[in-house]
């Protein structure tokens, strides 16, 4: 198991960018507030995926693509 010296060393991603309540986006914003480095989002809804692309560098429309291509280790 890898240990981290700083919260900023932890790169994270979420599955789902939120629909009604924007939960995925809210979770990523909270991760940023505590110093983590959220970068990846997986979303199947095209409109939400477009919104995610404006905020985060890595976006995926399937879980398998995110797991295969993302450098994140915490989802």
C-alpha positions, 0 to 999 in steps of 0.5 A: 500500500502506498502512503502519501506525505501530503494530501496534494499527492493524492490524485482522485477521480469520480464516477458520475459528475452529478445530475440533479444535485451535482454530487460528483462535482461537489465531491471533487470541490470538497477534495480540492478544499482539503488539498487533494488533487482531483483530476478525472471524471467518468460520466455517461450523460453527454451534457454532464460530460461536457460540463466536466470537461470544462472543470477537469483535465481527464474525462471518460464516458465509460468506467473501463476507459477511466480505469485503463487510462487514468493515472488516478488510484482513488475513485 
